[in-house]
Amino acid sequence: MTEILTDEWLNEFFAVADVDNIIKRRESYCIEFKSNFDWQTESSRATYCKSLAAFANNNGGALFFGIENKPHKIIGISNFEDIDDADITNYINEVFTPHIQFERRTFEYKSLTIGILYSVKSKARPIICTKDTSKTNSSDIYFRYSAKSTKIKAGDLIKLIQDVKDDESNKWLKLLGNIGKIGIENTHLLNSQNGEIISDNNTFLLDEELLK
């Protein structure tokens, strides 16, 4: 589980709330507050997904539902579980590509339910908008700047693409280094998508439970 979704992290994050349930935290490059969760309204869905894409193109981040803006008062929500993950996934895939990986949970604070929607840093950046909505434009790339999700600046896009290239190069260098240590004759290929292990003379399949 992502650290930001753990009970330990969340307990520490909300520990600064005062007696009036006002949390002394600011929105940031990885945190955004929403007072309610309104998946039925197109403009709300588009806004949420724009932020998820912006988080995914940066270092990941979370939308917290049930916290008012100015001041950041914890009010809770009651409908966060009314929508399935599949519905969220389907809408995201209509508007953005590649796929945005997200995690979701609720957190109880003084009998108030807070909904959390976390967008994982994408391994296939940049995430690109593929459809016009009330809040997004096709072909745009969104990025999280401080407390705002907006269209990426040219310099940051260049850096993002270079970072992806560097990450890929480092993976290959690490892989080749490991092959050198154990010997190419002792090296086999694992397809993590289907569980297939390929060696010089044989092919094996891992059980799905082991593959997880």
CYANA upper distance limits for C-alpha pairs under 8 A (distance plus 0.5 A):
  1 MET  CA      5 LEU  CA      7.23
  1 MET  CA      6 THR  CA      7.47
  2 THR  CA      6 THR  CA      7.40
  3 GLU  CA      9 TRP  CA      7.09
  4 ILE  CA      9 TRP  CA      6.23
  4 ILE  CA     10 LEU  CA      7.29
  5 LEU  CA      9 TRP  CA      7.38
  5 LEU  CA     10 LEU  CA      7.21
  5 LEU  CA    105 ARG  CA      7.90
  5 LEU  CA    116 ILE  CA      8.39
  5 LEU  CA    118 TYR  CA      8.38
  6 THR  CA     10 LEU  CA      6.74
  7 ASP  CA     11 ASN  CA      6.33
  8 GLU  CA     12 GLU  CA      6.86
  9 TRP  CA     13 PHE  CA      6.61
 10 LEU  CA     14 PHE  CA      6.61
 10 LEU  CA    107 PHE  CA      8.33
 11 ASN  CA     15 ALA  CA      6.40
 12 GLU  CA     16 VAL  CA      8.11
 14 PHE  CA     23 ILE  CA      7.12
 14 PHE  CA    109 TYR  CA      8.41
 16 VAL  CA     23 ILE  CA      6.43
 16 VAL  CA     24 LYS  CA      6.41
 16 VAL  CA     25 ARG  CA      8.33
 17 ALA  CA     21 ASN  CA      5.85
 17 ALA  CA     22 ILE  CA      5.67
 17 ALA  CA     23 ILE  CA      4.43
 17 ALA  CA     24 LYS  CA      6.49
 18 ASP  CA     22 ILE  CA      6.00
 18 ASP  CA     23 ILE  CA      6.99
 18 ASP  CA     24 LYS  CA      8.33
 20 ASP  CA     73 LYS  CA      8.12
 21 ASN  CA     73 LYS  CA      6.08
 21 ASN  CA     74 ILE  CA      5.90
 21 ASN  CA     75 ILE  CA      8.34
 22 ILE  CA     71 PRO  CA      7.24
 22 ILE  CA     72 HIS  CA      5.99
 22 ILE  CA     73 LYS  CA      4.58
 22 ILE  CA     74 ILE  CA      6.57
 23 ILE  CA     72 HIS  CA      6.16
 23 ILE  CA     73 LYS  CA      6.58
 23 ILE  CA     74 ILE  CA      7.51
 24 LYS  CA     72 HIS  CA      7.80
 25 ARG  CA     72 HIS  CA      8.03
 26 ARG  CA     31 ILE  CA      8.42
 27 GLU  CA     31 ILE  CA      5.61
 27 GLU  CA     32 GLU  CA      5.64
 27 GLU  CA     33 PHE  CA      7.32
 27 GLU  CA    146 SER  CA      8.12
 27 GLU  CA    147 ALA  CA      5.66
 28 SER  CA     32 GLU  CA      7.25
 28 SER  CA    145 TYR  CA      8.33
 28 SER  CA    146 SER  CA      5.28
 28 SER  CA    147 ALA  CA      4.78
 28 SER  CA    148 LYS  CA      8.20
 29 TYR  CA     55 PHE  CA      8.08
 29 TYR  CA     61 GLY  CA      7.75
 29 TYR  CA    144 ARG  CA      6.01
 29 TYR  CA    145 TYR  CA      6.12
 29 TYR  CA    146 SER  CA      4.76
 29 TYR  CA    147 ALA  CA      5.95
 29 TYR  CA    148 LYS  CA      7.82
 30 CYS  CA     55 PHE  CA      7.14
 30 CYS  CA     59 ASN  CA      7.95
 30 CYS  CA     60 GLY  CA      6.80
 30 CYS  CA     61 GLY  CA      4.43
 30 CYS  CA     62 ALA  CA      6.54
 30 CYS  CA    144 ARG  CA      8.12
 30 CYS  CA    146 SER  CA      8.46
 30 CYS  CA    147 ALA  CA      8.44
 31 ILE  CA     61 GLY  CA      6.29
 31 ILE  CA     62 ALA  CA      5.74
 31 ILE  CA     63 LEU  CA      6.70
 31 ILE  CA     64 PHE  CA      7.94
 31 ILE  CA    147 ALA  CA      7.93
 32 GLU  CA     62 ALA  CA      6.91
 32 GLU  CA     63 LEU  CA      5.43
 32 GLU  CA     64 PHE  CA      6.65
 32 GLU  CA    147 ALA  CA      7.53
 33 PHE  CA     63 LEU  CA      6.40
 33 PHE  CA     64 PHE  CA      5.35
 33 PHE  CA     65 PHE  CA      6.63
 33 PHE  CA     66 GLY  CA      8.13
 33 PHE  CA     67 ILE  CA      6.21
 33 PHE  CA     68 GLU  CA      7.39
 33 PHE  CA     69 ASN  CA      7.35
 33 PHE  CA     72 HIS  CA      8.31
 34 LYS  CA     63 LEU  CA      7.50
 34 LYS  CA     64 PHE  CA      6.42
 34 LYS  CA     65 PHE  CA      5.17
 34 LYS  CA     66 GLY  CA      6.58
 34 LYS  CA     67 ILE  CA      6.10
 34 LYS  CA     68 GLU  CA      6.71
 34 LYS  CA     69 ASN  CA      7.69
 35 SER  CA     65 PHE  CA      6.15
 35 SER  CA     66 GLY  CA      5.07
 35 SER  CA     67 ILE  CA      5.13
 35 SER  CA     68 GLU  CA      4.91
 35 SER  CA     69 ASN  CA      7.49
 35 SER  CA     75 ILE  CA      7.94
 35 SER  CA     76 GLY  CA      8.35
 36 ASN  CA     65 PHE  CA      6.06
 36 ASN  CA     66 GLY  CA      5.87
 36 ASN  CA     67 ILE  CA      8.08
 36 ASN  CA     76 GLY  CA      8.46
 36 ASN  CA     77 ILE  CA      6.80
 37 PHE  CA     65 PHE  CA      6.56
 37 PHE  CA     66 GLY  CA      8.08
 37 PHE  CA     77 ILE  CA      7.77
 37 PHE  CA     79 ASN  CA      7.52
 37 PHE  CA     80 PHE  CA      6.92
 38 ASP  CA     44 SER  CA      6.62
 38 ASP  CA     45 ARG  CA      7.78
 39 TRP  CA     44 SER  CA      6.86
 39 TRP  CA     45 ARG  CA      5.89
 39 TRP  CA     83 ILE  CA      8.15
 40 GLN  CA     44 SER  CA      8.25
 40 GLN  CA     45 ARG  CA      7.89
 41 THR  CA     45 ARG  CA      6.85
 42 GLU  CA     46 ALA  CA      6.60
 42 GLU  CA    134 SER  CA      8.05
 43 SER  CA     47 THR  CA      6.61
 43 SER  CA    133 THR  CA      8.17
 43 SER  CA    134 SER  CA      6.20
 43 SER  CA    135 LYS  CA      6.95
 44 SER  CA     48 TYR  CA      6.71
 45 ARG  CA     49 CYS  CA      6.70
 46 ALA  CA     50 LYS  CA      6.49
 46 ALA  CA    133 THR  CA      7.13
 46 ALA  CA    134 SER  CA      7.44
 46 ALA  CA    135 LYS  CA      6.19
 46 ALA  CA    136 THR  CA      7.47
 47 THR  CA     51 SER  CA      6.91
 47 THR  CA    135 LYS  CA      6.50
 48 TYR  CA     52 LEU  CA      6.79
 48 TYR  CA     63 LEU  CA      8.26
 49 CYS  CA     53 ALA  CA      6.59
 49 CYS  CA     92 ILE  CA      6.87
 50 LYS  CA     54 ALA  CA      6.70
 50 LYS  CA    135 LYS  CA      7.99
 50 LYS  CA    136 THR  CA      7.40
 50 LYS  CA    142 TYR  CA      7.48
 50 LYS  CA    149 SER  CA      7.62
 51 SER  CA     55 PHE  CA      6.59
 51 SER  CA     63 LEU  CA      8.48
 51 SER  CA    142 TYR  CA      8.38
 51 SER  CA    144 ARG  CA      7.95
 51 SER  CA    149 SER  CA      6.07
 52 LEU  CA     56 ALA  CA      6.60
 52 LEU  CA     61 GLY  CA      7.94
 52 LEU  CA     62 ALA  CA      8.18
 52 LEU  CA     63 LEU  CA      8.47
 52 LEU  CA    100 ILE  CA      8.16
 52 LEU  CA    118 TYR  CA      8.03
 52 LEU  CA    119 SER  CA      5.84
 53 ALA  CA     57 ASN  CA      6.69
 53 ALA  CA     96 PHE  CA      8.10
 53 ALA  CA    100 ILE  CA      7.45
 53 ALA  CA    119 SER  CA      8.05
 53 ALA  CA    127 ILE  CA      6.76
 53 ALA  CA    128 ILE  CA      8.50
 53 ALA  CA    142 TYR  CA      6.80
 53 ALA  CA    143 PHE  CA      7.77
 54 ALA  CA     58 ASN  CA      6.94
 54 ALA  CA    141 ILE  CA      8.29
 54 ALA  CA    142 TYR  CA      5.17
 54 ALA  CA    143 PHE  CA      4.44
 54 ALA  CA    144 ARG  CA      5.32
 54 ALA  CA    149 SER  CA      6.18
 54 ALA  CA    150 THR  CA      7.75
 55 PHE  CA     59 ASN  CA      6.70
 55 PHE  CA     60 GLY  CA      4.99
 55 PHE  CA     61 GLY  CA      5.59
 55 PHE  CA     62 ALA  CA      8.21
 55 PHE  CA    119 SER  CA      6.61
 55 PHE  CA    120 VAL  CA      7.88
 55 PHE  CA    121 LYS  CA      7.26
 55 PHE  CA    143 PHE  CA      7.07
 55 PHE  CA    144 ARG  CA      6.13
 55 PHE  CA    149 SER  CA      8.41
 56 ALA  CA     60 GLY  CA      5.41
 56 ALA  CA     61 GLY  CA      7.86
 56 ALA  CA    100 ILE  CA      7.43
 56 ALA  CA    119 SER  CA      6.25
 56 ALA  CA    120 VAL  CA      6.07
 56 ALA  CA    121 LYS  CA      4.76
 56 ALA  CA    122 SER  CA      5.53
 56 ALA  CA    125 ARG  CA      8.21
 56 ALA  CA    127 ILE  CA      7.73
 57 ASN  CA    121 LYS  CA      6.87
 57 ASN  CA    122 SER  CA      6.77
 57 ASN  CA    125 ARG  CA      6.42
 57 ASN  CA    126 PRO  CA      6.29
 57 ASN  CA    127 ILE  CA      6.72
 57 ASN  CA    142 TYR  CA      7.66
 57 ASN  CA    143 PHE  CA      6.24
 57 ASN  CA    144 ARG  CA      8.02
 57 ASN  CA    160 LEU  CA      8.43
 58 ASN  CA    121 LYS  CA      6.90
 58 ASN  CA    143 PHE  CA      6.70
 58 ASN  CA    144 ARG  CA      6.67
 59 ASN  CA    120 VAL  CA      7.96
 59 ASN  CA    121 LYS  CA      5.39
 60 GLY  CA    118 TYR  CA      7.89
 60 GLY  CA    119 SER  CA      5.85
 60 GLY  CA    120 VAL  CA      5.16
 60 GLY  CA    121 LYS  CA      4.71
 60 GLY  CA    122 SER  CA      8.19
 61 GLY  CA    118 TYR  CA      6.17
 61 GLY  CA    119 SER  CA      5.95
 61 GLY  CA    120 VAL  CA      7.35
 61 GLY  CA    121 LYS  CA      8.34
 62 ALA  CA    116 ILE  CA      6.99
 62 ALA  CA    117 LEU  CA      5.99
 62 ALA  CA    118 TYR  CA      4.64
 62 ALA  CA    119 SER  CA      6.61
 63 LEU  CA    116 ILE  CA      6.20
 63 LEU  CA    117 LEU  CA      5.66
 63 LEU  CA    118 TYR  CA      6.85
 64 PHE  CA    114 ILE  CA      7.23
 64 PHE  CA    115 GLY  CA      6.32
 64 PHE  CA    116 ILE  CA      5.30
 64 PHE  CA    117 LEU  CA      7.25
 65 PHE  CA     76 GLY  CA      7.78
 65 PHE  CA     77 ILE  CA      7.50
 65 PHE  CA    114 ILE  CA      6.18
 65 PHE  CA    115 GLY  CA      5.34
 65 PHE  CA    116 ILE  CA      6.73
 66 GLY  CA     74 ILE  CA      6.55
 66 GLY  CA     75 ILE  CA      5.84
 66 GLY  CA     76 GLY  CA      4.52
 66 GLY  CA     77 ILE  CA      5.58
 66 GLY  CA    113 THR  CA      7.75
 66 GLY  CA    114 ILE  CA      5.75
 66 GLY  CA    115 GLY  CA      7.20
 67 ILE  CA     72 HIS  CA      6.34
 67 ILE  CA     73 LYS  CA      5.92
 67 ILE  CA     74 ILE  CA      4.96
 67 ILE  CA     75 ILE  CA      6.23
 67 ILE  CA     76 GLY  CA      7.11
 67 ILE  CA    114 ILE  CA      8.19
 68 GLU  CA     72 HIS  CA      5.44
 68 GLU  CA     73 LYS  CA      5.58
 68 GLU  CA     74 ILE  CA      6.93
 68 GLU  CA     75 ILE  CA      7.48
 69 ASN  CA     73 LYS  CA      7.60
 74 ILE  CA    112 LEU  CA      8.27
 75 ILE  CA    112 LEU  CA      7.23
 76 GLY  CA    112 LEU  CA      5.26
 76 GLY  CA    113 THR  CA      5.26
 76 GLY  CA    114 ILE  CA      5.69
 76 GLY  CA    115 GLY  CA      8.47
 77 ILE  CA    112 LEU  CA      7.75
 77 ILE  CA    113 THR  CA      6.12
 77 ILE  CA    114 ILE  CA      6.69
 77 ILE  CA    115 GLY  CA      7.71
 78 SER  CA    113 THR  CA      7.25
 79 ASN  CA     83 ILE  CA      8.48
 80 PHE  CA    106 THR  CA      8.36
 80 PHE  CA    115 GLY  CA      6.39
 83 ILE  CA     87 ASP  CA      7.23
 83 ILE  CA     88 ILE  CA      8.09
 84 ASP  CA     88 ILE  CA      7.27
 85 ASP  CA     89 THR  CA      6.60
 86 ALA  CA     90 ASN  CA      6.54
 87 ASP  CA     91 TYR  CA      6.82
 88 ILE  CA     92 ILE  CA      6.70
 89 THR  CA     93 ASN  CA      6.60
 90 ASN  CA     94 GLU  CA      6.83
 91 TYR  CA     95 VAL  CA      7.11
 92 ILE  CA     96 PHE  CA      6.28
 92 ILE  CA     99 HIS  CA      8.18
 92 ILE  CA    100 ILE  CA      7.76
 93 ASN  CA     97 THR  CA      6.90
 93 ASN  CA     98 PRO  CA      8.33
 93 ASN  CA     99 HIS  CA      6.77
 93 ASN  CA    100 ILE  CA      8.31
 94 GLU  CA    130 THR  CA      7.94
 94 GLU  CA    131 LYS  CA      7.58
 95 VAL  CA    129 CYS  CA      6.17
 95 VAL  CA    130 THR  CA      5.73
 95 VAL  CA    131 LYS  CA      5.43
 95 VAL  CA    132 ASP  CA      8.07
 96 PHE  CA    100 ILE  CA      8.20
 96 PHE  CA    127 ILE  CA      7.03
 96 PHE  CA    128 ILE  CA      6.03
 96 PHE  CA    129 CYS  CA      4.96
 96 PHE  CA    130 THR  CA      5.88
 96 PHE  CA    131 LYS  CA      7.82
 97 THR  CA    127 ILE  CA      6.06
 97 THR  CA    128 ILE  CA      5.91
 97 THR  CA    129 CYS  CA      7.04
 97 THR  CA    130 THR  CA      7.29
 98 PRO  CA    124 ALA  CA      7.36
 98 PRO  CA    125 ARG  CA      8.35
 98 PRO  CA    127 ILE  CA      6.22
 98 PRO  CA    128 ILE  CA      7.65
 99 HIS  CA    127 ILE  CA      8.27
100 ILE  CA    119 SER  CA      7.57
100 ILE  CA    120 VAL  CA      7.88
100 ILE  CA    122 SER  CA      7.35
100 ILE  CA    127 ILE  CA      8.10
101 GLN  CA    119 SER  CA      6.63
101 GLN  CA    120 VAL  CA      6.10
101 GLN  CA    122 SER  CA      7.77
102 PHE  CA    117 LEU  CA      7.43
102 PHE  CA    118 TYR  CA      5.87
102 PHE  CA    119 SER  CA      4.95
102 PHE  CA    120 VAL  CA      6.18
103 GLU  CA    117 LEU  CA      6.50
103 GLU  CA    118 TYR  CA      5.57
103 GLU  CA    119 SER  CA      7.10
103 GLU  CA    120 VAL  CA      8.13
104 ARG  CA    115 GLY  CA      8.16
104 ARG  CA    116 ILE  CA      6.16
104 ARG  CA    117 LEU  CA      5.19
104 ARG  CA    118 TYR  CA      6.61
105 ARG  CA    115 GLY  CA      6.72
105 ARG  CA    116 ILE  CA      5.92
105 ARG  CA    117 LEU  CA      7.40
106 THR  CA    113 THR  CA      6.96
106 THR  CA    114 ILE  CA      6.02
106 THR  CA    115 GLY  CA      5.09
106 THR  CA    116 ILE  CA      6.38
107 PHE  CA    113 THR  CA      6.28
107 PHE  CA    114 ILE  CA      5.63
107 PHE  CA    115 GLY  CA      7.05
107 PHE  CA    116 ILE  CA      8.11
108 GLU  CA    112 LEU  CA      6.02
108 GLU  CA    113 THR  CA      5.26
108 GLU  CA    114 ILE  CA      6.74
109 TYR  CA    113 THR  CA      6.93
109 TYR  CA    114 ILE  CA      7.86
122 SER  CA    126 PRO  CA      8.21
122 SER  CA    127 ILE  CA      8.13
123 LYS  CA    164 VAL  CA      8.21
124 ALA  CA    164 VAL  CA      8.19
125 ARG  CA    160 LEU  CA      8.02
125 ARG  CA    161 ILE  CA      7.91
125 ARG  CA    164 VAL  CA      7.47
126 PRO  CA    141 ILE  CA      7.53
126 PRO  CA    160 LEU  CA      7.92
126 PRO  CA    161 ILE  CA      7.87
127 ILE  CA    141 ILE  CA      6.93
127 ILE  CA    142 TYR  CA      8.22
128 ILE  CA    138 SER  CA      8.44
128 ILE  CA    139 SER  CA      6.50
128 ILE  CA    140 ASP  CA      6.52
128 ILE  CA    141 ILE  CA      5.46
128 ILE  CA    142 TYR  CA      8.07
129 CYS  CA    136 THR  CA      7.68
129 CYS  CA    137 ASN  CA      7.13
129 CYS  CA    138 SER  CA      5.54
129 CYS  CA    139 SER  CA      5.63
129 CYS  CA    140 ASP  CA      5.84
129 CYS  CA    141 ILE  CA      6.72
130 THR  CA    137 ASN  CA      8.19
130 THR  CA    138 SER  CA      5.16
130 THR  CA    139 SER  CA      6.22
130 THR  CA    140 ASP  CA      8.42
131 LYS  CA    136 THR  CA      7.94
131 LYS  CA    137 ASN  CA      6.91
131 LYS  CA    138 SER  CA      5.08
131 LYS  CA    139 SER  CA      8.22
132 ASP  CA    136 THR  CA      6.03
132 ASP  CA    137 ASN  CA      4.99
132 ASP  CA    138 SER  CA      5.46
133 THR  CA    137 ASN  CA      6.97
136 THR  CA    140 ASP  CA      8.02
140 ASP  CA    151 LYS  CA      7.02
141 ILE  CA    151 LYS  CA      6.17
141 ILE  CA    152 ILE  CA      6.35
142 TYR  CA    149 SER  CA      6.96
142 TYR  CA    150 THR  CA      5.70
142 TYR  CA    151 LYS  CA      4.86
142 TYR  CA    152 ILE  CA      5.71
143 PHE  CA    149 SER  CA      6.18
143 PHE  CA    150 THR  CA      6.17
143 PHE  CA    151 LYS  CA      6.53
143 PHE  CA    152 ILE  CA      5.57
144 ARG  CA    148 LYS  CA      6.32
144 ARG  CA    149 SER  CA      5.06
144 ARG  CA    150 THR  CA      7.07
145 TYR  CA    149 SER  CA      6.64
145 TYR  CA    150 THR  CA      7.81
152 ILE  CA    156 ASP  CA      7.02
152 ILE  CA    157 LEU  CA      6.84
153 LYS  CA    157 LEU  CA      6.74
154 ALA  CA    158 ILE  CA      6.82
155 GLY  CA    159 LYS  CA      6.81
156 ASP  CA    160 LEU  CA      6.47
157 LEU  CA    161 ILE  CA      6.72
158 ILE  CA    162 GLN  CA      6.73
159 LYS  CA    163 ASP  CA      6.54
160 LEU  CA    164 VAL  CA      6.84
161 ILE  CA    165 LYS  CA      6.84
162 GLN  CA    166 ASP  CA      6.62
163 ASP  CA    167 ASP  CA      6.59
164 VAL  CA    168 GLU  CA      6.77
165 LYS  CA    169 SER  CA      6.71
166 ASP  CA    170 ASN  CA      6.61
167 ASP  CA    171 LYS  CA      6.76
168 GLU  CA    172 TRP  CA      6.95
169 SER  CA    173 LEU  CA      6.74
170 ASN  CA    174 LYS  CA      6.58
171 LYS  CA    175 LEU  CA      6.59
172 TRP  CA    176 LEU  CA      6.54
173 LEU  CA    177 GLY  CA      6.49
174 LYS  CA    178 ASN  CA      6.72
175 LEU  CA    179 ILE  CA      6.74
176 LEU  CA    180 GLY  CA      6.65
177 GLY  CA    181 LYS  CA      6.92
178 ASN  CA    182 ILE  CA      6.93
179 ILE  CA    183 GLY  CA      6.03
179 ILE  CA    184 ILE  CA      6.18
179 ILE  CA    187 THR  CA      7.00
180 GLY  CA    184 ILE  CA      7.32
182 ILE  CA    186 ASN  CA      6.80
182 ILE  CA    187 THR  CA      7.75
183 GLY  CA    187 THR  CA      7.16
187 THR  CA    199 SER  CA      7.84
188 HIS  CA    197 ILE  CA      7.11
188 HIS  CA    198 ILE  CA      6.14
188 HIS  CA    199 SER  CA      5.32
188 HIS  CA    200 ASP  CA      8.29
189 LEU  CA    196 GLU  CA      8.47
189 LEU  CA    197 ILE  CA      5.93
189 LEU  CA    198 ILE  CA      5.56
189 LEU  CA    199 SER  CA      7.14
190 LEU  CA    195 GLY  CA      7.14
190 LEU  CA    196 GLU  CA      6.24
190 LEU  CA    197 ILE  CA      4.94
190 LEU  CA    198 ILE  CA      7.03
191 ASN  CA    195 GLY  CA      5.97
191 ASN  CA    196 GLU  CA      5.68
191 ASN  CA    197 ILE  CA      6.88
192 SER  CA    196 GLU  CA      7.82
192 SER  CA    211 LEU  CA      7.59
194 ASN  CA    205 LEU  CA      8.47
195 GLY  CA    205 LEU  CA      5.88
195 GLY  CA    206 LEU  CA      5.41
195 GLY  CA    207 ASP  CA      7.68
195 GLY  CA    208 GLU  CA      7.65
195 GLY  CA    211 LEU  CA      6.63
196 GLU  CA    203 THR  CA      7.34
196 GLU  CA    204 PHE  CA      6.23
196 GLU  CA    205 LEU  CA      5.12
196 GLU  CA    206 LEU  CA      6.98
197 ILE  CA    203 THR  CA      6.08
197 ILE  CA    204 PHE  CA      5.47
197 ILE  CA    205 LEU  CA      6.56
197 ILE  CA    206 LEU  CA      8.04
198 ILE  CA    202 ASN  CA      6.82
198 ILE  CA    203 THR  CA      5.14
198 ILE  CA    204 PHE  CA      7.10
199 SER  CA    203 THR  CA      6.67
206 LEU  CA    210 LEU  CA      6.91
206 LEU  CA    211 LEU  CA      6.65
207 ASP  CA    211 LEU  CA      6.70
208 GLU  CA    212 LYS  CA      6.86
